[in-house]
Structures are given as structure tokens and as C-alpha cells.
Amino acid sequence: MFETVVRALSEGFLKTLELFGLTLLGSLPLGLVIAFGSMSRFKPLQKAVRALVWVVRGTPLMLQLLVVYYGPGLLFGQNIWGGGTSGRWIAAVSAFVLNYACYFSEIYRGGIEAIPKGQWEAGQVLGLKKRQIFFHIILLQVIKRILAPISNEVITLVKDTSLARVILVYEIIWESQSFIRSDGLIWPLFFTGLYYLAFTGLLTLLFGYLEKKLQFFRV
């Protein structure tokens, strides 16, 4: 029985890791795009992007998962995600990417706006274009400033992946709950916690290492 539980939990955790990885892969760059939109000098774009961020940050991720998955079918009479497990999976990844992109965008925006304007002006005096100034002068300083809040969001994401089960995405907690329903076993739930603790522990060590590597770059 122990081997059966471990095998099921490991399969569920692989699904959790896949959702985690795809969310970061999509939300980190999208968050930067949203951050630029929220800082745009074109007021209609700025207001629209900030309204989107406000709505996403102000509503529960669980609600967003339900709206993203069921909303198109109920509103337009067509399920854009497709049927079965793959459809639920695509919807879950889309909802997670949008949610975390909005959170990351605010972290990016705070980091970029915290850089003294004098550094932008110095780059312009040197004849650099705005793109060159950002990538060669500003970006490393922004990374240094935002690493701690980004690490906090990333670790939160590990735990938030469990919410995907509300649209029947079979991640690790779904697998552990199945043993309660079928065999009346509670200990797989506690064993599940070890998977989360081990993974968040590794992430904590990784971000701690990165922070030390960036200590030379003081701002």
C-alpha cells in the first residue's frame, strides 16, 4: 500500500511541478509586458492595464480558475478549451499565468520606478537608446531589488497549484484525497506535505544563493 501511495503522489507532484514551471515560464515575461503597460504614458492603455491588474489581484485565484474554464462556454455557448483532461489543463495554466503575471507586474513596476531618474539621464548623456539603458544599466539593479518579493511569490505559487483541483486537474493533493475517499487513509495527506516542504526548501536555498551572488551589486 505504501508503494501505491508514493507512486500516486509522485505522479501528482510531477503534474504540480509541470503547472508550476509553465506558470513561471509564461507569467515572468508577461508580467514585464503588463508592467510596461501600467507605466505607459498613453493614458487609456495605462488605465486599462491597471484596471486588469486591480481585478486580478482583488479576486481569488480559485474564482478566476472557475471563470476562465466555465466562463466562455456559459457566455458564448462554446468551450474554447476543448474537452477532457487536456482542456482543463490548458485552462488552468492560462488562469495561473494571468494571475501571477499581474502580481509580478507590480513587483517589476516597483523595482523599475525605484531606480533613480539620474541613471536614465546618465545613459542618455552617453548617447544610449532607452532600450540599451534599460538592459545594460537598469535591469541588473531591478533584479537585485525585486529578487526577494519575486522569491516570495514563487514559493506561494508552489502551494497555489493545489487550487487547480477545483476544475479537476489531478495534482498531488487530488491524489492524496483519493485515498481518503477510497481507503479511508489520512496519512497520505501528511506525506503530501513533505513533498511541498522539500520543494519549497530547495527554492529557498536557491533564492538565498542568488541573493548572495548579487551582493556585489549594491544599490
URJO-V356380 format. One record per backbone hydrogen bond with DSSP energy under -1.0 kcal/mol. NH is the residue of the N-H (numbers start at 0). CO is the residue of the C=O. E is the energy in kcal/mol with one decimal. If there is no record, write none. Layout:
BEGIN
NH & CO & E
NH & CO & E
END
This chain:
BEGIN
4 & 0 & -2.4
5 & 1 & -2.6
6 & 2 & -2.4
7 & 3 & -2.2
8 & 4 & -2.9
9 & 5 & -2.4
10 & 6 & -2.1
11 & 7 & -2.3
12 & 8 & -2.5
13 & 9 & -1.9
14 & 10 & -1.4
15 & 11 & -1.9
16 & 12 & -2.8
17 & 13 & -2.1
18 & 14 & -2.4
19 & 15 & -2.5
20 & 16 & -2.9
21 & 17 & -2.5
22 & 18 & -2.1
23 & 19 & -2.1
24 & 20 & -2.5
25 & 21 & -1.9
26 & 22 & -3.2
27 & 23 & -2.0
29 & 25 & -1.5
30 & 26 & -2.6
31 & 27 & -1.1
32 & 28 & -1.7
33 & 29 & -2.6
34 & 30 & -2.2
35 & 31 & -2.2
36 & 32 & -2.0
37 & 33 & -2.5
38 & 34 & -1.1
39 & 36 & -1.0
42 & 40 & -1.1
45 & 41 & -2.4
46 & 42 & -3.0
47 & 43 & -2.1
48 & 44 & -2.7
49 & 45 & -2.4
50 & 46 & -2.0
51 & 47 & -2.0
52 & 48 & -2.4
53 & 49 & -2.2
54 & 50 & -2.4
55 & 51 & -2.6
56 & 52 & -2.7
57 & 53 & -1.4
63 & 59 & -1.9
64 & 60 & -2.4
65 & 61 & -1.8
66 & 62 & -2.5
67 & 63 & -2.9
68 & 64 & -2.1
69 & 65 & -2.7
70 & 66 & -2.0
73 & 69 & -2.2
74 & 70 & -2.9
75 & 71 & -2.5
76 & 72 & -1.1
79 & 77 & -1.0
87 & 83 & -1.8
88 & 84 & -2.3
89 & 85 & -2.4
90 & 86 & -2.1
91 & 87 & -2.3
92 & 88 & -2.5
93 & 89 & -2.4
94 & 90 & -2.4
95 & 91 & -2.4
96 & 92 & -2.7
97 & 93 & -2.2
98 & 94 & -2.3
99 & 95 & -2.6
100 & 96 & -2.2
101 & 97 & -1.7
102 & 98 & -1.5
103 & 99 & -2.9
104 & 100 & -2.2
105 & 101 & -1.3
106 & 102 & -1.4
107 & 103 & -3.0
108 & 104 & -2.8
109 & 105 & -2.3
110 & 106 & -2.2
111 & 107 & -2.9
112 & 108 & -2.6
114 & 111 & -1.2
118 & 115 & -1.5
120 & 116 & -2.4
121 & 117 & -2.4
122 & 118 & -1.8
123 & 119 & -2.0
124 & 120 & -2.2
125 & 121 & -1.6
126 & 123 & -1.4
127 & 122 & -2.4
132 & 128 & -2.7
133 & 129 & -2.4
134 & 130 & -2.3
135 & 131 & -2.4
136 & 132 & -2.0
137 & 132 & -2.0
138 & 133 & -2.9
141 & 137 & -2.3
142 & 138 & -2.7
143 & 139 & -2.1
144 & 140 & -1.8
145 & 141 & -2.4
146 & 142 & -1.3
149 & 145 & -2.6
150 & 146 & -2.5
151 & 147 & -1.8
152 & 148 & -2.0
153 & 149 & -2.5
154 & 150 & -2.2
155 & 151 & -2.0
156 & 152 & -2.2
157 & 153 & -1.4
158 & 154 & -1.1
159 & 155 & -2.3
160 & 156 & -1.6
161 & 158 & -1.4
162 & 159 & -2.4
163 & 160 & -1.6
164 & 161 & -1.3
165 & 162 & -2.1
166 & 163 & -1.5
167 & 164 & -1.8
168 & 163 & -1.5
170 & 168 & -1.8
174 & 170 & -1.9
175 & 171 & -2.2
176 & 172 & -2.5
177 & 173 & -1.5
180 & 176 & -2.0
181 & 177 & -2.4
182 & 178 & -1.8
184 & 178 & -1.8
188 & 185 & -1.5
190 & 186 & -2.2
191 & 187 & -2.0
192 & 188 & -1.1
195 & 191 & -1.7
196 & 192 & -2.8
197 & 193 & -2.6
198 & 194 & -2.3
199 & 195 & -2.9
200 & 196 & -2.0
201 & 197 & -2.0
202 & 198 & -2.2
203 & 199 & -2.3
204 & 200 & -2.1
205 & 201 & -2.3
206 & 202 & -2.7
207 & 203 & -2.1
208 & 204 & -2.2
209 & 205 & -2.3
210 & 206 & -2.3
211 & 207 & -1.8
212 & 208 & -2.2
213 & 209 & -1.5
214 & 211 & -1.3
216 & 213 & -1.4
217 & 215 & -1.1
END
